[in-house]
Amino acid sequence: MQTLHIVLGVAVLLANLAAFALGGWAWIRRTPSAAFWYLLRGAQAAVVAQVAVGGILVLAGGEPASDLHYVYGLLPLVVTLLAEGMRAGAAERELTGLDFGSLPGERQRALALAIVRRETGIMAVSSGLILFLALRAAGTTPLL
């Protein structure tokens, strides 16, 4: 089970690195990226699996070398949930006071792209933060 925890830890690191890079690139270029969202969801799934396996290890009596491992191990899940909440409010912030249906088609498209860009930025930053936290978690305990 400990080996699975390490493998998932590497998956969390790599998936969030890739999501951070691709999301940041899409945000800078102002170009929506469907691949980013698939990658992001995979990275989030890896975080959930990593925390679940870590929880099983703790319940089975395992302990990391440092209590900081618990903090850095759980914070990525918290960041994921907070970022999703912020992402959900991105459209609301862009649409406040507007009647979207009455806008001309080109303005609707520009607004939709602005919403996607804001959501991409939020989620790319969260992937970068999770990457940092996962690196810190890995650094608080020796391998096997």
C-alpha positions as CSV (number, residue, x, y, z in Angstrom):
1,M,0.0,0.0,0.0
2,Q,2.9,2.3,0.7
3,T,4.2,1.7,-2.8
4,L,0.8,2.7,-4.2
5,H,0.9,5.9,-2.1
6,I,4.3,6.7,-3.6
7,V,3.2,6.0,-7.2
8,L,0.1,8.2,-6.7
9,G,2.3,10.9,-5.2
10,V,4.4,10.9,-8.4
11,A,1.2,10.9,-10.5
12,V,0.0,14.0,-8.5
13,L,3.3,15.7,-9.1
14,L,3.4,15.0,-12.9
15,A,-0.3,15.6,-13.6
16,N,-0.3,18.9,-11.7
17,L,2.9,20.0,-13.4
18,A,1.4,19.3,-16.8
19,A,-2.0,21.0,-15.9
20,F,-0.1,24.0,-14.5
21,A,2.0,24.3,-17.7
22,L,-0.8,23.7,-20.2
23,G,-3.3,25.9,-18.3
24,G,-0.8,28.7,-17.9
25,W,0.1,28.5,-21.6
26,A,-3.6,28.6,-22.6
27,W,-4.3,31.5,-20.3
28,I,-1.3,33.5,-21.6
29,R,-2.3,32.8,-25.2
30,R,-6.0,33.5,-24.5
31,T,-6.8,30.3,-26.2
32,P,-9.3,27.8,-24.7
33,S,-7.8,24.3,-24.3
34,A,-10.0,21.2,-24.0
35,A,-6.9,19.1,-23.2
36,F,-6.2,21.3,-20.2
37,W,-9.6,20.4,-18.6
38,Y,-9.1,16.7,-19.2
39,L,-5.6,16.9,-17.7
40,L,-6.9,19.0,-14.8
41,R,-9.6,16.4,-14.0
42,G,-7.0,13.6,-14.1
43,A,-4.8,15.6,-11.7
44,Q,-7.7,16.2,-9.4
45,A,-8.6,12.5,-9.4
46,A,-5.0,11.7,-8.6
47,V,-5.2,14.1,-5.6
48,V,-8.3,12.4,-4.3
49,A,-6.8,8.9,-4.8
50,Q,-3.6,10.0,-3.1
51,V,-5.4,11.4,0.0
52,A,-7.6,8.3,0.2
53,V,-4.7,5.9,0.1
54,G,-2.9,8.1,2.6
55,G,-5.9,7.9,4.9
56,I,-6.0,4.1,4.6
57,L,-2.3,4.0,5.5
58,V,-2.9,6.2,8.6
59,L,-5.9,4.0,9.6
60,A,-3.7,0.9,9.2
61,G,-1.2,2.4,11.7
62,G,1.3,4.0,9.4
63,E,3.0,7.3,10.2
64,P,5.1,9.6,8.2
65,A,8.5,10.8,9.5
66,S,7.0,14.2,10.0
67,D,3.6,15.5,11.0
68,L,4.0,18.2,8.3
69,H,3.3,15.4,5.8
70,Y,-0.3,15.4,7.0
71,V,-0.6,19.1,6.4
72,Y,1.0,19.0,3.0
73,G,-0.8,15.8,2.1
74,L,-4.3,17.2,2.9
75,L,-3.9,20.7,1.6
76,P,-4.0,19.7,-2.1
77,L,-7.5,18.4,-1.5
78,V,-8.5,21.6,0.2
79,V,-7.0,23.7,-2.6
80,T,-8.9,21.6,-5.2
81,L,-12.2,22.2,-3.4
82,L,-11.6,25.9,-2.9
83,A,-10.5,26.4,-6.6
84,E,-13.6,24.6,-7.8
85,G,-15.7,27.0,-5.7
86,M,-13.9,30.0,-7.2
87,R,-14.2,28.6,-10.7
88,A,-17.9,28.2,-10.2
89,G,-18.2,31.9,-9.4
90,A,-16.1,33.1,-12.4
91,A,-19.1,33.2,-14.7
92,E,-21.2,35.0,-12.2
93,R,-18.5,37.7,-11.8
94,E,-18.3,38.2,-15.6
95,L,-22.1,38.3,-16.0
96,T,-23.1,40.5,-13.1
97,G,-25.6,43.1,-14.3
98,L,-25.8,41.7,-17.9
99,D,-28.6,40.2,-19.8
100,F,-26.6,37.6,-21.7
101,G,-29.4,36.7,-24.1
102,S,-29.9,40.3,-25.3
103,L,-26.2,40.8,-26.2
104,P,-25.1,40.6,-29.8
105,G,-23.6,37.2,-30.8
106,E,-20.0,38.5,-31.1
107,R,-20.3,40.0,-27.6
108,Q,-21.7,36.7,-26.2
109,R,-18.7,34.9,-27.7
110,A,-16.2,37.4,-26.3
111,L,-17.8,37.1,-22.9
112,A,-17.8,33.3,-23.0
113,L,-14.1,33.3,-23.9
114,A,-13.4,35.7,-21.0
115,I,-15.2,33.3,-18.6
116,V,-13.2,30.3,-19.9
117,R,-10.0,32.3,-19.6
118,R,-10.8,33.3,-16.0
119,E,-11.7,29.7,-15.1
120,T,-8.5,28.4,-16.8
121,G,-6.4,30.9,-14.8
122,I,-7.9,30.0,-11.5
123,M,-7.5,26.3,-12.1
124,A,-4.0,26.6,-13.5
125,V,-2.9,28.5,-10.4
126,S,-4.5,25.8,-8.2
127,S,-2.5,23.2,-10.1
128,G,0.7,25.1,-9.5
129,L,-0.1,25.4,-5.8
130,I,-0.9,21.7,-5.5
131,L,2.3,20.9,-7.3
132,F,4.2,22.9,-4.7
133,L,2.3,21.3,-1.8
134,A,2.9,17.8,-3.2
135,L,6.6,18.5,-3.5
136,R,6.7,19.7,0.1
137,A,4.8,16.5,1.2
138,A,7.3,14.4,-0.7
139,G,10.1,16.2,1.1
140,T,8.8,15.5,4.6
141,T,9.1,11.7,4.5
142,P,11.7,9.3,3.2
143,L,10.9,6.9,0.4
144,L,10.2,3.3,1.6
